[in-house]
């Protein structure tokens, strides 16, 4: 008498088949979780400012925006151009500052020349060194934005 098909199967195949049979209904019926107020969700906040580092500023905004600059390509200055949020009310008494850092060393703190919705400052080529740089945008010692870039 020939063996039945079940006896010809190996134990591993039977185990995998059983797992599959129980796993599919579990995933279909029991894995959906309702989102409640206790469930953390990703928050999206729009920043008050957005800063770009560039080599030139035109009437329309920053030109040659990048995060890595070769010191040979920088002719005279490197600029930080901050866009202010349209709903943000800029108070003239509260000066915006661009604080330039080379690594953790503060190089300069420059009051920003503010237009209606933008603010600019620059650093001359003589002040630039190779390394990781950042520009912090502050108002009343409150950090609004940080932009990092590299000078090679």
C-alpha atoms as a printed R data frame, in Angstrom:
    type eleno elety resid chain resno      x      y      z
1   ATOM     1    CA   UNK     A     1  0.000  0.000  0.000
2   ATOM     2    CA   UNK     A     2  1.407  3.449 -0.929
3   ATOM     3    CA   UNK     A     3  2.047  6.131  1.721
4   ATOM     4    CA   UNK     A     4 -0.486  8.897  2.087
5   ATOM     5    CA   UNK     A     5  0.585 12.348  0.868
6   ATOM     6    CA   UNK     A     6  0.684 13.753  4.421
7   ATOM     7    CA   UNK     A     7  3.234 11.181  5.556
8   ATOM     8    CA   UNK     A     8  5.521 12.098  2.676
9   ATOM     9    CA   UNK     A     9  5.758 15.717  3.839
10  ATOM    10    CA   UNK     A    10  8.492 16.684  6.187
11  ATOM    11    CA   UNK     A    11  7.833 18.166  9.598
12  ATOM    12    CA   UNK     A    12  9.258 21.567  8.565
13  ATOM    13    CA   UNK     A    13  6.851 21.957  5.688
14  ATOM    14    CA   UNK     A    14  3.927 21.113  7.958
15  ATOM    15    CA   UNK     A    15  5.111 23.636 10.551
16  ATOM    16    CA   UNK     A    16  5.537 26.426  7.961
17  ATOM    17    CA   UNK     A    17  2.101 25.671  6.516
18  ATOM    18    CA   UNK     A    18  0.485 25.884  9.959
19  ATOM    19    CA   UNK     A    19  2.266 29.156 10.718
20  ATOM    20    CA   UNK     A    20  1.110 30.589  7.413
21  ATOM    21    CA   UNK     A    21 -2.479 29.473  8.019
22  ATOM    22    CA   UNK     A    22 -2.547 31.196 11.443
23  ATOM    23    CA   UNK     A    23 -0.492 34.249 10.457
24  ATOM    24    CA   UNK     A    24 -2.664 35.423  7.555
25  ATOM    25    CA   UNK     A    25 -5.912 35.704  9.563
26  ATOM    26    CA   UNK     A    26 -4.033 37.407 12.387
27  ATOM    27    CA   UNK     A    27 -2.631 40.050 10.027
28  ATOM    28    CA   UNK     A    28 -5.996 40.567  8.354
29  ATOM    29    CA   UNK     A    29 -8.152 40.886 11.461
30  ATOM    30    CA   UNK     A    30 -6.074 41.733 14.510
31  ATOM    31    CA   UNK     A    31 -3.196 43.952 13.425
32  ATOM    32    CA   UNK     A    32 -5.158 47.109 12.605
33  ATOM    33    CA   UNK     A    33 -4.813 49.563 15.456
34  ATOM    34    CA   UNK     A    34 -6.963 52.642 15.760
35  ATOM    35    CA   UNK     A    35 -5.229 55.987 16.137
36  ATOM    36    CA   UNK     A    36 -6.232 57.588 19.394
37  ATOM    37    CA   UNK     A    37 -5.219 60.796 21.087
38  ATOM    38    CA   UNK     A    38 -2.581 58.863 23.041
39  ATOM    39    CA   UNK     A    39 -0.918 57.633 19.865
40  ATOM    40    CA   UNK     A    40  2.015 59.898 18.963
41  ATOM    41    CA   UNK     A    41  1.836 61.421 15.520
42  ATOM    42    CA   UNK     A    42  4.447 63.255 13.531
43  ATOM    43    CA   UNK     A    43  4.200 66.976 14.118
44  ATOM    44    CA   UNK     A    44  4.994 69.385 11.352
45  ATOM    45    CA   UNK     A    45  5.802 72.879 12.429
46  ATOM    46    CA   UNK     A    46  6.681 75.569  9.973
47  ATOM    47    CA   UNK     A    47  9.780 77.460 11.047
48  ATOM    48    CA   UNK     A    48  9.733 81.207 11.458
49  ATOM    49    CA   UNK     A    49 12.786 81.521  9.218
50  ATOM    50    CA   UNK     A    50 14.497 79.495  6.537
51  ATOM    51    CA   UNK     A    51 18.155 80.243  5.829
52  ATOM    52    CA   UNK     A    52 20.230 79.610  2.701
53  ATOM    53    CA   UNK     A    53 23.989 80.008  2.311
54  ATOM    54    CA   UNK     A    54 25.016 81.451 -1.042
55  ATOM    55    CA   UNK     A    55 27.764 83.278 -2.941
56  ATOM    56    CA   UNK     A    56 25.630 86.075 -4.375
57  ATOM    57    CA   UNK     A    57 22.336 87.802 -3.692
58  ATOM    58    CA   UNK     A    58 20.241 89.251 -6.493
59  ATOM    59    CA   UNK     A    59 16.979 91.176 -6.380
60  ATOM    60    CA   UNK     A    60 15.052 87.910 -6.586
61  ATOM    61    CA   UNK     A    61 16.947 86.169 -3.802
62  ATOM    62    CA   UNK     A    62 20.008 84.003 -3.201
63  ATOM    63    CA   UNK     A    63 22.159 82.769 -6.106
64  ATOM    64    CA   UNK     A    64 24.640 79.844 -6.054
65  ATOM    65    CA   UNK     A    65 23.011 78.207 -3.021
66  ATOM    66    CA   UNK     A    66 24.873 75.181 -1.721
67  ATOM    67    CA   UNK     A    67 25.940 73.357  1.429
68  ATOM    68    CA   UNK     A    68 29.545 72.708  0.346
69  ATOM    69    CA   UNK     A    69 31.751 75.580 -0.840
70  ATOM    70    CA   UNK     A    70 35.283 75.467 -2.206
71  ATOM    71    CA   UNK     A    71 37.311 78.338 -0.815
72  ATOM    72    CA   UNK     A    72 38.766 78.923 -4.308
73  ATOM    73    CA   UNK     A    73 35.252 79.588 -5.676
74  ATOM    74    CA   UNK     A    74 34.464 82.272 -3.095
75  ATOM    75    CA   UNK     A    75 35.539 85.590 -4.561
76  ATOM    76    CA   UNK     A    76 34.933 88.123 -1.775
77  ATOM    77    CA   UNK     A    77 32.053 87.126  0.541
78  ATOM    78    CA   UNK     A    78 29.754 84.332  1.521
79  ATOM    79    CA   UNK     A    79 26.164 85.273  2.368
80  ATOM    80    CA   UNK     A    80 23.492 84.014  4.718
81  ATOM    81    CA   UNK     A    81 20.021 84.815  3.390
82  ATOM    82    CA   UNK     A    82 17.093 84.198  5.737
83  ATOM    83    CA   UNK     A    83 13.499 84.135  4.531
84  ATOM    84    CA   UNK     A    84 11.028 85.304  7.160
85  ATOM    85    CA   UNK     A    85  7.643 83.640  7.401
86  ATOM    86    CA   UNK     A    86  5.001 85.915  5.803
87  ATOM    87    CA   UNK     A    87  2.845 85.905  8.959
88  ATOM    88    CA   UNK     A    88  5.828 86.729 11.152
89  ATOM    89    CA   UNK     A    89  5.769 90.311 12.398
90  ATOM    90    CA   UNK     A    90  9.286 91.696 12.481
91  ATOM    91    CA   UNK     A    91  9.778 94.174 15.296
92  ATOM    92    CA   UNK     A    92 12.539 96.682 14.509
93  ATOM    93    CA   UNK     A    93 13.469 96.877 18.189
94  ATOM    94    CA   UNK     A    94 14.164 93.135 18.254
95  ATOM    95    CA   UNK     A    95 17.154 92.809 15.953
96  ATOM    96    CA   UNK     A    96 17.706 89.531 14.181
97  ATOM    97    CA   UNK     A    97 21.236 88.216 14.497
98  ATOM    98    CA   UNK     A    98 23.191 85.902 12.236
99  ATOM    99    CA   UNK     A    99 25.755 84.192 14.449
100 ATOM   100    CA   UNK     A   100 28.500 82.532 12.379
101 ATOM   101    CA   UNK     A   101 30.280 79.491 13.838
102 ATOM   102    CA   UNK     A   102 33.296 77.525 12.627
103 ATOM   103    CA   UNK     A   103 32.784 74.205 14.376
104 ATOM   104    CA   UNK     A   104 31.970 75.204 17.952
105 ATOM   105    CA   UNK     A   105 33.924 78.482 17.820
106 ATOM   106    CA   UNK     A   106 31.864 81.645 17.342
107 ATOM   107    CA   UNK     A   107 33.421 83.767 14.591
108 ATOM   108    CA   UNK     A   108 31.027 86.721 14.342
109 ATOM   109    CA   UNK     A   109 27.633 87.880 15.473
110 ATOM   110    CA   UNK     A   110 26.191 90.173 12.812
111 ATOM   111    CA   UNK     A   111 22.968 92.173 13.073
112 ATOM   112    CA   UNK     A   112 20.890 91.230 10.095
113 ATOM   113    CA   UNK     A   113 19.897 93.789  7.483
114 ATOM   114    CA   UNK     A   114 16.175 93.131  7.358
115 ATOM   115    CA   UNK     A   115 13.962 93.853  4.380
116 ATOM   116    CA   UNK     A   116 10.251 93.086  4.412
117 ATOM   117    CA   UNK     A   117 10.504 89.281  4.321
118 ATOM   118    CA   UNK     A   118 14.237 88.634  4.182
119 ATOM   119    CA   UNK     A   119 17.352 89.193  6.220
120 ATOM   120    CA   UNK     A   120 20.948 89.043  4.975
121 ATOM   121    CA   UNK     A   121 24.456 89.062  6.390
122 ATOM   122    CA   UNK     A   122 27.845 88.090  5.025
123 ATOM   123    CA   UNK     A   123 31.295 86.950  6.043
124 ATOM   124    CA   UNK     A   124 34.392 88.035  4.138
125 ATOM   125    CA   UNK     A   125 36.830 85.595  2.577
126 ATOM   126    CA   UNK     A   126 39.514 86.588  5.104
127 ATOM   127    CA   UNK     A   127 37.399 85.207  7.969
128 ATOM   128    CA   UNK     A   128 36.712 81.855  6.283
129 ATOM   129    CA   UNK     A   129 38.671 78.718  7.142
130 ATOM   130    CA   UNK     A   130 38.269 75.123  6.095
131 ATOM   131    CA   UNK     A   131 35.778 73.190  8.181
132 ATOM   132    CA   UNK     A   132 32.162 72.716  9.159
133 ATOM   133    CA   UNK     A   133 30.345 76.026  9.576
134 ATOM   134    CA   UNK     A   134 26.909 77.024 10.790
135 ATOM   135    CA   UNK     A   135 24.809 80.162 10.907
136 ATOM   136    CA   UNK     A   136 22.349 80.568 13.768
137 ATOM   137    CA   UNK     A   137 19.453 82.982 13.346
138 ATOM   138    CA   UNK     A   138 18.546 84.484 16.722
139 ATOM   139    CA   UNK     A   139 16.118 87.070 17.980
140 ATOM   140    CA   UNK     A   140 16.258 88.154 21.645
141 ATOM   141    CA   UNK     A   141 18.585 85.197 22.364
142 ATOM   142    CA   UNK     A   142 15.954 82.799 21.026
143 ATOM   143    CA   UNK     A   143 17.243 80.438 18.357
144 ATOM   144    CA   UNK     A   144 14.981 80.585 15.295
145 ATOM   145    CA   UNK     A   145 16.982 78.597 12.770
146 ATOM   146    CA   UNK     A   146 20.334 76.869 12.160
147 ATOM   147    CA   UNK     A   147 21.957 76.294  8.770
148 ATOM   148    CA   UNK     A   148 25.113 74.208  8.401
149 ATOM   149    CA   UNK     A   149 27.565 74.194  5.509
150 ATOM   150    CA   UNK     A   150 31.096 73.098  4.732
151 ATOM   151    CA   UNK     A   151 34.060 75.073  3.426
152 ATOM   152    CA   UNK     A   152 36.779 73.028  1.695
